Structures are given as C-alpha cells and as structure tokens.
C-alpha cells in the first residue's frame, strides 16, 4: 500500500511539473501584445524620419507604463524602407507574414503610395506619418494619414508672401510626390492672386545647386520644398550666392532652427514650436532627456499618433476591422499640435501649419 501511494504521489508530482512547464512556456496570463508595423525611412535621403520611430517608441513606453490598452501592451516593430518604395513594399510583405500587426505606419509620400494597394489587399489600416501628398488618402478606404496637407504648406506661405508684398516667386521643389504636390498648389494659388511663379525642380539626390539657382531669374522671393536635407542644402546654396530676395521654406526647415544659417528664413510651422504652448513643452522635455536631441514635428507626429490610437482603442474591440470603423466614425483629439478633428468619413487627420520666421534659433509666429 505504501509503495502504491508513493507511485501515485510521484505521478501526481510529474503531472503538476508538466502543467507548470506548459504554463511557463505558454504564459496564458500574459495577453498578446498589440503590434504596430512601422515602415520608416531610417536611411537614404529621408533618414531624418527616424525621429518618427523615436517619438512613437516614447509614447508606447508611456502607454505601457500606464497599463497598456485594455491590459495589453503595445509593441512597435520597425523596418527601414531606406527611403525606397520597393524596399518598403518588401518590408510590408515580411511584416505581414511574420507578425500580422494590427496596423501599419509608413513615412515618406513615395513609400506610402507604394504600400497603399498592399494595405487594401490585406484589409489593414495604413497610417501615413510625414506623408504630405493629398493623393495618398484617395487610394482606398484603408489609408489614413496624420500630417499636414500640401494645402496647409501653401496657405502659410501665401500669408507670408502677402505680408512681404512679394509678387514674383521662385519655387525650388523636389521632383517627387511631396515636392510636386506643394509646388502645384502654391503655384496655382499664387498666380490666381496675380503673382508670377518661376518653378525649378531638383532631383532627390542633388549634388550641385548652381544650375537650379541660376534658373530662378530675378525673383523677389524663393520658396524651397523637399526632404529636410535637401531644403538645408538649397537654403545654404541661396545664401552662398547672396540671393537678394526673401527665402522661405516648407515645414521641414523647422528641423534646422538651431542652425545659425537658417536665421531670417520664413517657414510654415506647426504649433509645437511655439514656446508658450504648454501641452507640447512637457513632451519636448521628456524627448530631449530620453534621446539627447530636440523634438521635431516628425517625432511629435509619431508620439501624438500613438497617444491618439491608444485613446481610440481603450475599452474597444482591438481588430483590424474595428480600428478602421473607429477611424471612420471620426473624433476630436486634444494633442500636442492643438485640437485635432477628423470628420466622419474623412481620412486626413490634419496637423495645422502657421506662418513664422526663424530668429536667433527660435521660431517667431507671425499671427
């Protein structure tokens, strides 16, 4: 009888050990993480967009520290598009097969446009961050974006030109979706107001600006639009040639505010650069402490989008279909760019831009 009892106890112990081993491996008490697939330009001409990744990761850390979404942690899975649409599409295929995330985020207009049909095919939301072209959200009902529109860039620049009383404008624009979109809208609106436009395009990888600047002729002002690195090079080239008119830049120039070479340049700027805007100040301090660099509006868009997403999903079903339905219903969100509203049925979550000027390392808003 004692031997049988010993055998029974041994069997029960082994069964308990096996159960504990299964529980340790499967960990059913740990809920599956909510994954975001991020296809970001971390190298190549648009490598400055690595800031989007950093902003998103900081927000995810904060959301997880507060308990996650419905008790589930968020996880960012990042792939480098290398600023190349084909590379971005390849990264999408790998993420879809290996991770099947809740949604995707893409940066760079040309990359996002390439991913749009893949999002529709797989019935998954694709959010464009630092995607400016208006054509992106017209692709299919799975495409959303959180950024400014080319119309917003143009509106802020037109206000500045009217203030300066300039009537002959040169536009140096990058020959891809973003640059072409802003150029086309600004040209039409400025000419409709009675002004004259000289448009000069430049390639994404441009090494010599002398030819482009020489083709501007006798303009009263020059507006530069492209990737941040190209905007910087163009402004520096204009100053080196001692261009006598006003120099204006798209919102990307705000990334260069600390450079003394940008002093005096007029810009289209989001509200996070307003030193008196309390809601952005705290995020700026946290970001600078965490990463040792200044908060850009690209980083801020990544941060704010994650916070917006967490707010939408809290207490709701978390599926690809339900996320699209939540976005389609519209919302009002008070974030670090000010109050953002998405009307039901719309897919452009617009970050407002305001006219400003860089003065001694700061942006002075003109209204």
PLY file of the C-alpha trace (Angstrom):
ply
format ascii 1.0
element vertex 367
property float x
property float y
property float z
element edge 366
property int vertex1
property int vertex2
end_header
0.00 0.00 0.00
2.86 2.39 0.83
4.51 1.64 -2.50
1.31 2.38 -4.43
0.89 5.65 -2.59
4.48 6.59 -3.39
3.92 5.82 -7.10
0.70 7.86 -7.09
2.44 10.82 -5.47
5.29 10.60 -7.97
2.83 10.54 -10.88
0.89 13.49 -9.46
4.11 15.42 -8.94
5.24 14.78 -12.51
1.83 15.85 -13.84
1.98 19.05 -11.79
5.52 19.71 -13.02
4.41 19.21 -16.63
1.48 21.59 -16.12
3.75 24.23 -14.62
6.15 23.82 -17.54
3.33 24.30 -20.06
2.09 27.37 -18.19
5.61 28.82 -18.09
6.07 28.32 -21.82
2.61 29.49 -22.93
2.13 32.12 -20.19
-1.65 32.45 -20.72
-1.76 35.21 -18.11
0.31 37.40 -20.46
-2.03 38.92 -23.03
-0.92 39.12 -26.63
0.72 42.44 -27.44
-0.85 44.98 -29.76
1.67 45.32 -32.56
2.22 48.25 -34.90
4.23 47.60 -38.04
6.30 50.71 -38.79
7.97 51.05 -42.19
10.13 54.12 -41.67
12.80 55.88 -43.73
15.75 55.46 -41.38
18.41 55.64 -44.08
18.64 57.20 -47.52
17.60 60.76 -48.46
14.79 60.87 -45.88
16.78 59.38 -42.99
15.72 62.25 -40.70
12.39 60.43 -40.40
13.99 58.13 -37.84
12.57 60.75 -35.47
9.11 59.31 -36.15
10.26 55.97 -34.73
11.68 57.64 -31.64
8.50 59.61 -30.98
6.35 56.51 -31.37
8.56 54.44 -29.08
8.46 57.07 -26.33
4.66 57.18 -26.47
4.42 53.37 -26.43
6.65 53.26 -23.34
4.31 55.70 -21.61
1.15 53.82 -22.63
2.61 50.50 -21.42
3.70 52.08 -18.13
0.07 53.12 -17.59
-1.20 49.56 -18.15
-1.33 49.37 -21.94
-4.59 49.21 -23.91
-7.25 47.07 -22.27
-4.48 45.48 -20.23
-2.41 44.64 -23.32
1.00 46.15 -24.00
1.80 47.86 -27.28
4.83 46.86 -29.37
6.49 48.71 -32.23
8.06 46.54 -34.93
10.22 48.70 -37.17
11.61 48.09 -40.63
13.76 50.51 -42.64
12.34 51.42 -46.05
15.68 53.06 -46.89
13.57 55.86 -48.44
12.85 53.44 -51.30
9.28 52.38 -52.27
10.34 48.92 -53.43
12.21 48.29 -50.18
9.15 49.49 -48.25
6.92 47.02 -50.11
9.34 44.20 -49.35
9.31 45.13 -45.64
5.49 45.15 -45.67
5.42 41.59 -47.05
7.79 40.33 -44.36
5.89 42.01 -41.52
2.55 40.75 -42.80
3.81 37.19 -42.97
5.77 37.11 -39.71
3.82 39.46 -37.41
0.43 40.32 -38.91
0.27 43.62 -36.91
-2.91 45.49 -36.03
-1.96 48.33 -38.39
0.93 49.78 -40.35
2.60 53.17 -40.22
4.60 54.48 -43.18
6.71 57.59 -43.67
7.62 59.37 -46.91
4.97 60.04 -49.57
6.52 57.84 -52.27
6.85 54.86 -49.92
3.33 55.26 -48.54
1.85 55.42 -52.05
3.56 52.13 -52.88
2.12 50.47 -49.76
-1.46 51.70 -50.27
-2.61 48.82 -52.53
-0.97 46.29 -50.19
-2.99 47.68 -47.27
-6.22 47.32 -49.24
-5.31 43.81 -50.35
-4.68 42.73 -46.75
-7.54 44.80 -45.26
-5.36 46.65 -42.76
-5.13 50.32 -41.84
-2.10 52.11 -43.24
-1.37 55.39 -41.45
0.88 57.87 -43.23
3.06 59.94 -40.91
5.10 62.69 -42.58
3.18 61.86 -45.74
2.13 65.10 -47.36
0.67 64.26 -50.76
-3.11 64.55 -50.94
-3.26 61.56 -53.29
-2.37 59.09 -50.53
-5.73 59.04 -48.75
-7.57 58.90 -52.07
-6.12 55.46 -52.79
-8.54 53.31 -50.78
-10.58 53.34 -47.53
-7.77 51.70 -45.53
-5.41 54.68 -45.96
-5.31 57.39 -43.28
-2.69 59.98 -42.52
-1.68 62.21 -39.64
0.22 65.15 -41.03
-0.22 68.48 -42.75
-1.55 68.74 -46.29
0.20 70.46 -49.21
-2.66 72.98 -48.99
-1.56 73.85 -45.44
2.02 74.48 -46.57
0.74 76.70 -49.37
-1.69 78.61 -47.15
1.00 79.58 -44.62
3.45 80.60 -47.36
0.84 82.70 -49.18
0.19 84.61 -45.94
3.93 85.36 -45.65
4.22 86.46 -49.29
1.27 88.81 -48.87
2.86 90.22 -45.72
6.15 90.78 -47.57
4.34 92.19 -50.64
6.31 89.91 -52.97
4.77 89.32 -56.40
7.43 87.30 -58.24
8.16 83.94 -56.62
10.71 81.26 -57.41
9.91 77.75 -56.22
12.70 75.19 -55.81
10.88 71.87 -55.45
11.97 68.27 -55.10
10.93 66.12 -58.04
8.79 63.54 -56.21
5.26 63.31 -54.76
5.72 65.70 -51.84
7.58 68.44 -53.68
5.36 68.28 -56.74
2.17 68.43 -54.65
3.20 71.54 -52.72
4.60 73.23 -55.85
1.44 72.65 -57.90
-0.92 74.04 -55.26
1.24 77.04 -54.33
1.86 77.93 -57.99
-1.83 77.92 -58.84
-2.91 79.93 -55.81
-0.14 82.49 -56.14
-0.84 83.00 -59.83
-4.58 83.23 -59.11
-3.78 86.11 -56.74
-1.93 87.95 -59.51
1.62 86.79 -58.79
4.22 85.27 -61.13
5.93 81.92 -60.46
9.22 80.50 -61.74
9.28 76.79 -60.89
12.58 74.86 -60.84
12.68 71.18 -59.89
15.63 69.27 -58.48
16.25 65.51 -58.08
16.10 63.78 -54.69
19.84 63.19 -54.82
21.14 66.59 -55.90
24.82 67.48 -55.64
25.02 70.84 -57.44
22.55 73.67 -56.84
24.14 76.33 -59.01
22.19 75.44 -62.14
18.83 75.41 -60.34
19.51 78.74 -58.59
20.64 80.29 -61.87
17.30 79.41 -63.47
15.31 81.31 -60.84
16.00 84.63 -62.53
15.13 87.95 -60.90
12.58 86.80 -58.34
11.64 88.66 -55.17
11.42 85.52 -53.04
12.31 81.83 -53.24
10.37 79.02 -51.59
12.18 75.70 -51.02
10.36 72.38 -50.56
11.77 68.85 -50.33
13.35 66.47 -47.84
14.92 68.28 -44.88
18.48 67.58 -46.03
17.74 69.00 -49.47
15.96 72.02 -48.02
19.04 72.73 -45.92
21.38 72.41 -48.89
19.17 74.65 -51.04
18.95 77.40 -48.41
22.72 77.28 -47.85
23.32 77.49 -51.60
20.99 80.50 -51.87
22.84 82.27 -49.07
26.24 81.42 -50.54
25.23 83.03 -53.84
23.96 86.02 -51.84
20.44 85.74 -53.17
18.98 89.24 -52.58
15.32 88.32 -52.03
13.40 86.64 -49.22
13.99 82.93 -48.53
11.04 80.80 -47.48
10.96 77.13 -46.56
8.42 74.34 -46.09
7.75 72.87 -42.65
10.84 70.65 -42.83
13.05 73.72 -42.37
11.81 73.94 -38.77
14.10 70.95 -38.08
17.02 73.27 -38.77
16.00 76.04 -36.40
19.18 75.65 -34.31
21.41 76.39 -37.31
22.56 80.00 -37.48
22.49 79.69 -41.28
18.69 79.46 -41.14
18.32 82.80 -39.39
15.85 85.02 -41.20
14.22 82.22 -43.21
10.40 82.29 -43.28
8.67 78.96 -42.64
5.38 77.11 -42.37
5.49 75.75 -38.80
3.30 73.57 -36.55
2.30 74.71 -33.08
4.79 72.54 -31.17
7.47 75.15 -31.91
5.51 77.79 -30.03
7.44 78.25 -26.77
4.24 79.23 -24.94
2.26 76.13 -25.92
2.11 74.23 -22.62
0.87 70.88 -23.98
3.98 70.43 -26.14
6.50 71.73 -23.61
6.39 68.69 -21.31
6.73 66.26 -24.23
9.71 68.26 -25.55
11.50 67.98 -22.21
10.88 64.23 -21.94
12.00 63.62 -25.52
15.19 65.66 -25.15
16.05 63.87 -21.90
15.42 60.44 -23.42
17.16 60.90 -26.78
19.54 63.82 -26.27
18.15 65.72 -29.25
15.47 68.31 -29.93
11.86 67.32 -30.53
10.95 67.78 -34.20
7.41 67.82 -35.54
8.19 64.49 -37.24
8.93 62.95 -33.84
5.90 64.71 -32.38
3.62 63.26 -35.07
4.79 59.75 -34.16
4.27 60.41 -30.45
0.87 62.00 -30.87
-0.44 59.33 -33.25
0.30 56.56 -30.73
-1.49 58.50 -27.98
-4.44 59.12 -30.30
-4.55 55.42 -31.20
-4.43 54.34 -27.55
-7.31 56.66 -26.72
-9.44 55.32 -29.55
-8.87 51.66 -28.70
-9.25 51.80 -24.91
-12.36 49.85 -23.92
-13.00 48.81 -27.55
-12.53 45.67 -29.60
-8.99 45.56 -30.99
-9.09 44.15 -34.52
-8.13 45.45 -37.93
-11.75 45.88 -38.93
-12.81 47.59 -35.69
-9.89 50.05 -35.90
-10.96 51.11 -39.37
-14.54 51.55 -38.13
-13.35 53.69 -35.19
-11.37 55.94 -37.51
-14.25 56.16 -39.99
-16.57 57.38 -37.21
-14.39 60.49 -36.66
-13.18 62.10 -33.44
-11.84 65.21 -31.72
-8.42 64.83 -30.12
-6.59 67.42 -27.98
-2.93 66.67 -28.66
0.42 68.41 -28.73
-0.38 70.08 -32.06
-3.56 71.62 -30.67
-7.09 70.32 -31.08
-7.29 67.88 -33.99
-10.61 66.90 -35.57
-11.37 64.13 -38.02
-14.84 64.40 -39.52
-16.76 61.15 -40.04
-15.87 59.59 -43.39
-12.71 61.69 -43.83
-9.21 60.19 -43.80
-6.89 63.19 -43.46
-6.04 63.91 -39.81
-4.57 67.35 -40.36
-1.78 68.98 -38.37
-2.24 72.77 -38.81
0.66 74.92 -40.00
1.23 78.58 -39.20
3.40 81.29 -40.81
6.60 82.03 -38.93
10.20 83.19 -39.18
13.41 81.78 -37.71
15.07 84.40 -35.49
18.14 83.55 -33.40
17.37 79.86 -33.11
13.66 80.32 -32.36
10.51 80.46 -34.46
8.55 83.67 -34.20
4.97 83.10 -35.30
3.54 85.88 -37.45
-0.05 85.54 -36.34
0 1
1 2
2 3
3 4
4 5
5 6
6 7
7 8
8 9
9 10
10 11
11 12
12 13
13 14
14 15
15 16
16 17
17 18
18 19
19 20
20 21
21 22
22 23
23 24
24 25
25 26
26 27
27 28
28 29
29 30
30 31
31 32
32 33
33 34
34 35
35 36
36 37
37 38
38 39
39 40
40 41
41 42
42 43
43 44
44 45
45 46
46 47
47 48
48 49
49 50
50 51
51 52
52 53
53 54
54 55
55 56
56 57
57 58
58 59
59 60
60 61
61 62
62 63
63 64
64 65
65 66
66 67
67 68
68 69
69 70
70 71
71 72
72 73
73 74
74 75
75 76
76 77
77 78
78 79
79 80
80 81
81 82
82 83
83 84
84 85
85 86
86 87
87 88
88 89
89 90
90 91
91 92
92 93
93 94
94 95
95 96
96 97
97 98
98 99
99 100
100 101
101 102
102 103
103 104
104 105
105 106
106 107
107 108
108 109
109 110
110 111
111 112
112 113
113 114
114 115
115 116
116 117
117 118
118 119
119 120
120 121
121 122
122 123
123 124
124 125
125 126
126 127
127 128
128 129
129 130
130 131
131 132
132 133
133 134
134 135
135 136
136 137
137 138
138 139
139 140
140 141
141 142
142 143
143 144
144 145
145 146
146 147
147 148
148 149
149 150
150 151
151 152
152 153
153 154
154 155
155 156
156 157
157 158
158 159
159 160
160 161
161 162
162 163
163 164
164 165
165 166
166 167
167 168
168 169
169 170
170 171
171 172
172 173
173 174
174 175
175 176
176 177
177 178
178 179
179 180
180 181
181 182
182 183
183 184
184 185
185 186
186 187
187 188
188 189
189 190
190 191
191 192
192 193
193 194
194 195
195 196
196 197
197 198
198 199
199 200
200 201
201 202
202 203
203 204
204 205
205 206
206 207
207 208
208 209
209 210
210 211
211 212
212 213
213 214
214 215
215 216
216 217
217 218
218 219
219 220
220 221
221 222
222 223
223 224
224 225
225 226
226 227
227 228
228 229
229 230
230 231
231 232
232 233
233 234
234 235
235 236
236 237
237 238
238 239
239 240
240 241
241 242
242 243
243 244
244 245
245 246
246 247
247 248
248 249
249 250
250 251
251 252
252 253
253 254
254 255
255 256
256 257
257 258
258 259
259 260
260 261
261 262
262 263
263 264
264 265
265 266
266 267
267 268
268 269
269 270
270 271
271 272
272 273
273 274
274 275
275 276
276 277
277 278
278 279
279 280
280 281
281 282
282 283
283 284
284 285
285 286
286 287
287 288
288 289
289 290
290 291
291 292
292 293
293 294
294 295
295 296
296 297
297 298
298 299
299 300
300 301
301 302
302 303
303 304
304 305
305 306
306 307
307 308
308 309
309 310
310 311
311 312
312 313
313 314
314 315
315 316
316 317
317 318
318 319
319 320
320 321
321 322
322 323
323 324
324 325
325 326
326 327
327 328
328 329
329 330
330 331
331 332
332 333
333 334
334 335
335 336
336 337
337 338
338 339
339 340
340 341
341 342
342 343
343 344
344 345
345 346
346 347
347 348
348 349
349 350
350 351
351 352
352 353
353 354
354 355
355 356
356 357
357 358
358 359
359 360
360 361
361 362
362 363
363 364
364 365
365 366
